[in-house]
Amino acid sequence: MNGKILVIDDEEFITKSIKQHLEKEGCEVMTAETGEEGIEIFKADPPDIILLDLNMPGMGGIETLMALRKLSTDIIVIIITAHGDIETAVSSIKLGAYDFVEKPFELNRISVLVKKAMETVHLKREVNYFREEKYGAYSFNNIVGESKIMKDVIALAKKVAASDANTILIQGESGTGKSLLARAMHYNSPRASEPFVEVTCTAIQETLIESELFGHEKGAFTDAKAMKKGLFEYASGGTIYLDEIGDIHLTVQAKLLRALEEKTFKRVGGLKDIKVNVRIVATTNKKDLEGAVKAGDFRADLYYRLKVFPIFILPLRERKEDVIPLAMHYLKNFNREFKKNVTAISHEAEKLLTAYPWYGNARELRNVIERVCILEDTEIICPEHLPSEIVNRLESVAEPGAGESMDLPDE
């Protein structure tokens, strides 16, 4: 067992005994005789765990605990209490203490508590590490865009993410980065520590999507052998990401609208209202969701409820200044992943990449760069390393009689 421990107790015999015992078990132990001294040590060299006596002259244990919690809400404090003072010890637990031990105690009991507390410390560190990794992966800094329109999109997304908005609609063609933007908005919002639940609406059978989203009660239908929670319940407090919301059936749209407006829903076959607090980020690649409303394929009230904060991502072919920065971003990532050293793109290859219409958008560009990194043994991407359809297209429009301008075909 290792770890840094601070013992705060006015009885020298107790601090010495605990210090000697825990040091034998591999811990680094600091001691303080008063609450004030303990707080100063904490500020200068924060420990993993604090053992704090409740009954001390001057600044008492409860007052010291509250002062420590103001400095760090994560600090683990084990209370040492006198025999018969259990009520105060329990009060300290309510104020944020981890556990307590009653005098007189055996030193082995201290070892057990400290070992258990250190497991909690290590678990918290792992959670924080993975959370920071995830936050880093979905930082707005990873959304590459040099064009003014893309910078405006990112600026708007940051503002909306930080707000209390509970409905966001992101529109754009497949491959434009709607999913990445949705995740960035979650992990850079007040809901970041809560779940992010992704639902690909097109991947769920029409007959099952209501049950998947809202759950069902036992016996609600033939195969409902037991009660099942829906994804809305699992996303409680966080974000539910509805990819391709334009494909949801009208009956499910009605239930979705109720969940948005009343913050309640019923499981399939259920009578009880279940409260829900989620942010809905919906995306669609449909060019004209409003047209679907006019055609009766999408509820008007749901559309306008979702459209409070609409974000539209233009296709890559309409923001050509983003092509090369995106390519370099992917290049950097694939160099790290595949242990390659492709450092640059030649001027001729840049012209080819910029001229190509990228109907698959950023996803298609990413696939091209990944293919080059895997298959080609080069430090500079040149035209001969690119797929033939990219090279041949520029050659075809450059042939005599092709016209003076290179107009991109209509979609």
ZIBELKA-V981222 format. One record per residue. RES is the residue in three letters. SS is DSSP state (@ for helix, = for strand, . for the rest). BURIAL is # if it has 24 or more other ideal C-beta (glycine too) atoms within 12 Angstrom, else .. Layout:
<<RES,SS,BURIAL> <RES,SS,BURIAL>>
//
This chain:
<<MET,.,#> <ASN,.,.> <GLY,=,#> <LYS,=,#> <ILE,=,#> <LEU,=,#> <VAL,=,#> <ILE,=,#> <ASP,.,#> <ASP,.,#> <GLU,.,.> <GLU,@,.> <PHE,@,.> <ILE,@,#> <THR,@,#> <LYS,@,.> <SER,@,#> <ILE,@,#> <LYS,@,#> <GLN,@,.> <HIS,@,#> <LEU,@,#> <GLU,@,#> <LYS,@,.> <GLU,.,.> <GLY,.,.> <CYS,=,#> <GLU,=,.> <VAL,=,#> <MET,=,#> <THR,=,#> <ALA,=,#> <GLU,.,#> <THR,.,#> <GLY,@,#> <GLU,@,.> <GLU,@,#> <GLY,@,#> <ILE,@,#> <GLU,@,.> <ILE,@,#> <PHE,@,#> <LYS,@,.> <ALA,@,.> <ASP,.,.> <PRO,.,#> <PRO,.,#> <ASP,.,#> <ILE,=,#> <ILE,=,#> <LEU,=,#> <LEU,=,#> <ASP,=,#> <LEU,.,#> <ASN,.,#> <MET,.,#> <PRO,.,.> <GLY,.,.> <MET,.,#> <GLY,.,#> <GLY,@,#> <ILE,@,#> <GLU,@,#> <THR,@,#> <LEU,@,#> <MET,@,#> <ALA,@,#> <LEU,@,#> <ARG,@,#> <LYS,@,.> <LEU,@,.> <SER,.,.> <THR,.,.> <ASP,.,.> <ILE,.,#> <ILE,=,#> <VAL,=,#> <ILE,=,#> <ILE,=,#> <ILE,=,#> <THR,=,#> <ALA,.,#> <HIS,.,.> <GLY,.,.> <ASP,.,.> <ILE,@,.> <GLU,@,.> <THR,@,#> <ALA,@,#> <VAL,@,.> <SER,@,.> <SER,@,#> <ILE,@,.> <LYS,@,.> <LEU,.,#> <GLY,.,#> <ALA,.,#> <TYR,.,#> <ASP,=,#> <PHE,=,#> <VAL,=,#> <GLU,=,#> <LYS,.,#> <PRO,.,.> <PHE,.,#> <GLU,.,.> <LEU,@,.> <ASN,@,.> <ARG,@,.> <ILE,@,#> <SER,@,#> <VAL,@,.> <LEU,@,#> <VAL,@,#> <LYS,@,#> <LYS,@,.> <ALA,@,#> <MET,@,#> <GLU,@,.> <THR,@,#> <VAL,@,#> <HIS,@,.> <LEU,@,.> <LYS,@,.> <ARG,@,.> <GLU,@,.> <VAL,@,.> <ASN,@,.> <TYR,@,.> <PHE,@,.> <ARG,@,.> <GLU,@,.> <GLU,@,.> <LYS,@,.> <TYR,@,.> <GLY,@,.> <ALA,@,.> <TYR,.,#> <SER,.,#> <PHE,@,#> <ASN,@,.> <ASN,@,#> <ILE,.,#> <VAL,.,#> <GLY,.,#> <GLU,.,.> <SER,.,#> <LYS,@,.> <ILE,@,#> <MET,@,#> <LYS,@,.> <ASP,@,.> <VAL,@,#> <ILE,@,#> <ALA,@,.> <LEU,@,#> <ALA,@,#> <LYS,@,.> <LYS,@,.> <VAL,@,#> <ALA,@,#> <ALA,@,.> <SER,.,.> <ASP,.,.> <ALA,.,#> <ASN,.,#> <THR,=,#> <ILE,=,#> <LEU,=,#> <ILE,=,#> <GLN,=,#> <GLY,.,#> <GLU,.,#> <SER,.,#> <GLY,.,#> <THR,.,#> <GLY,.,#> <LYS,@,#> <SER,@,#> <LEU,@,#> <LEU,@,#> <ALA,@,#> <ARG,@,#> <ALA,@,#> <MET,@,#> <HIS,@,#> <TYR,@,#> <ASN,.,#> <SER,.,#> <PRO,.,.> <ARG,.,#> <ALA,.,#> <SER,.,.> <GLU,.,.> <PRO,.,#> <PHE,=,#> <VAL,=,#> <GLU,=,#> <VAL,=,#> <THR,=,.> <CYS,@,#> <THR,@,.> <ALA,@,.> <ILE,.,#> <GLN,.,.> <GLU,.,.> <THR,.,.> <LEU,.,#> <ILE,@,#> <GLU,@,#> <SER,@,#> <GLU,@,#> <LEU,@,#> <PHE,@,#> <GLY,.,#> <HIS,=,#> <GLU,.,.> <LYS,.,.> <GLY,.,.> <ALA,.,#> <PHE,.,.> <THR,.,.> <ASP,.,.> <ALA,.,.> <LYS,.,.> <ALA,.,.> <MET,.,.> <LYS,=,#> <LYS,.,#> <GLY,.,#> <LEU,@,#> <PHE,@,#> <GLU,@,#> <TYR,@,#> <ALA,.,#> <SER,.,#> <GLY,.,#> <GLY,.,#> <THR,=,#> <ILE,=,#> <TYR,=,#> <LEU,=,#> <ASP,=,#> <GLU,.,#> <ILE,@,#> <GLY,@,#> <ASP,@,#> <ILE,.,#> <HIS,.,#> <LEU,@,#> <THR,@,.> <VAL,@,#> <GLN,@,#> <ALA,@,.> <LYS,@,#> <LEU,@,#> <LEU,@,#> <ARG,@,#> <ALA,@,#> <LEU,@,#> <GLU,@,.> <GLU,@,.> <LYS,.,.> <THR,=,.> <PHE,=,#> <LYS,.,#> <ARG,.,#> <VAL,=,#> <GLY,.,.> <GLY,.,#> <LEU,.,.> <LYS,.,.> <ASP,.,.> <ILE,=,#> <LYS,=,.> <VAL,.,#> <ASN,.,#> <VAL,.,#> <ARG,=,#> <ILE,=,#> <VAL,=,#> <ALA,=,#> <THR,=,#> <THR,=,#> <ASN,.,#> <LYS,.,#> <LYS,.,.> <ASP,.,.> <LEU,@,#> <GLU,@,.> <GLY,@,.> <ALA,@,#> <VAL,@,#> <LYS,@,.> <ALA,.,.> <GLY,.,.> <ASP,.,.> <PHE,.,#> <ARG,.,#> <ALA,@,.> <ASP,@,.> <LEU,@,#> <TYR,@,#> <TYR,@,.> <ARG,@,#> <LEU,@,#> <LYS,@,#> <VAL,@,.> <PHE,@,#> <PRO,=,#> <ILE,=,#> <PHE,=,#> <ILE,.,#> <LEU,.,#> <PRO,.,#> <LEU,@,#> <ARG,@,#> <GLU,@,.> <ARG,.,#> <LYS,@,#> <GLU,@,.> <ASP,@,#> <VAL,@,#> <ILE,@,#> <PRO,@,#> <LEU,@,#> <ALA,@,#> <MET,@,#> <HIS,@,#> <TYR,@,#> <LEU,@,#> <LYS,@,.> <ASN,@,.> <PHE,@,#> <ASN,@,#> <ARG,@,.> <GLU,@,.> <PHE,@,.> <LYS,.,.> <LYS,.,.> <ASN,.,.> <VAL,.,#> <THR,.,.> <ALA,=,.> <ILE,=,#> <SER,.,.> <HIS,@,.> <GLU,@,.> <ALA,@,#> <GLU,@,#> <LYS,@,#> <LEU,@,#> <LEU,@,#> <THR,@,#> <ALA,@,#> <TYR,.,#> <PRO,.,#> <TRP,.,#> <TYR,.,.> <GLY,.,.> <ASN,@,#> <ALA,@,#> <ARG,@,#> <GLU,@,#> <LEU,@,#> <ARG,@,#> <ASN,@,.> <VAL,@,#> <ILE,@,#> <GLU,@,#> <ARG,@,.> <VAL,@,#> <CYS,@,#> <ILE,@,.> <LEU,@,.> <GLU,.,#> <ASP,.,.> <THR,.,#> <GLU,.,.> <ILE,=,.> <ILE,=,#> <CYS,.,.> <PRO,@,#> <GLU,@,.> <HIS,@,#> <LEU,.,#> <PRO,.,#> <SER,@,.> <GLU,@,.> <ILE,@,#> <VAL,@,#> <ASN,@,.> <ARG,@,#> <LEU,@,#> <GLU,@,.> <SER,@,.> <VAL,@,.> <ALA,@,.> <GLU,.,.> <PRO,.,.> <GLY,.,.> <ALA,.,.> <GLY,.,.> <GLU,.,.> <SER,.,.> <MET,.,.> <ASP,.,.> <LEU,.,.> <PRO,.,.> <ASP,.,.> <GLU,.,.>>
//
